[in-house]
Amino acid sequence: MNMDFRPFAPKKRCVLLFSDECTSIDRLPTVDAFRVLYQCVIALRLLFCAGWVHRDVSVGNVLAIKDPNGTWKVKLADLEYAKKFENGTATADPKTGTPYFMAHEILGHDYIIRGKTVEEEIITSLDLQTNTPETPAPAPVRHNFQHDLECLF
């Protein structure tokens, strides 16, 4: 029996109550929903500028609240899967987000377009010259700001 799987840490259930009554964006008229989504892009950008990615942007986590003027404001909720974004190593963490709203690259565990670094180009050209077909294994996909944005579309 092959027991080669990744163990998961026990999940902690957290309940967050807002003092405001929020509405899911799928309940808003189209124009209002787009205004709230635009605000969500700003919130995700600020989160990324602070060095974090949300990793679970979905219809249940982008909430709207109507202010006294009658305009809708975004409330980005559920930071349970948020993670510090650092240049360097990637983690192949399978616990990221709501499947229907996950970015294609995250679901497929591979980049759609993978650019080559100068070092990879040199290795490839040397491999072609020596007729060795070995190429280094690609690095795992890292969840980034673009993946958070893709969840909005």
C-alpha positions, 0 to 999 in steps of 0.5 A: 500500500502506497502511503505517499501523500501529504498530511494536512494540519488539522483545520481550525474553524473560525467564525467572523461576525461583521457588525454590518449586514453584508450582501454577496455580490451575486445578489447585486445588480450587474452594474453594482456588482462590477463597481464592487469587483473594481473595489475588490481589485484595489483591495487585492492590490493593497494586500499584495503591496503589503506582501500577501496573496488572498488565495481564496477569492470567490463569490462567498468571500467578496461581500458588499455593504451599502453605505448611508449614501446608498453606494455599495462598498466591498468587504473582502472576507475569509483570509484563512488561506492568505499567505505571505508572498515571498520571492524564492521558493514555491510551496505546492500547497493543495489547500488553496481556495474554492475550486470553481474560482481557482486560477487555471494554473493553480488547478493544473499545477503548471504554468500556461506559459513558462518563460525560460531564464538565461540559465535555463536557455544555456542548459538547454543549448548545452543539452542540445550540443551534447545530445542529452535530453535531460532537463531540470524539473519545472518549479511548482506553481506559486500562487501570485497576484495574477491568480487572485485577479483571475478568480474575479473573472 
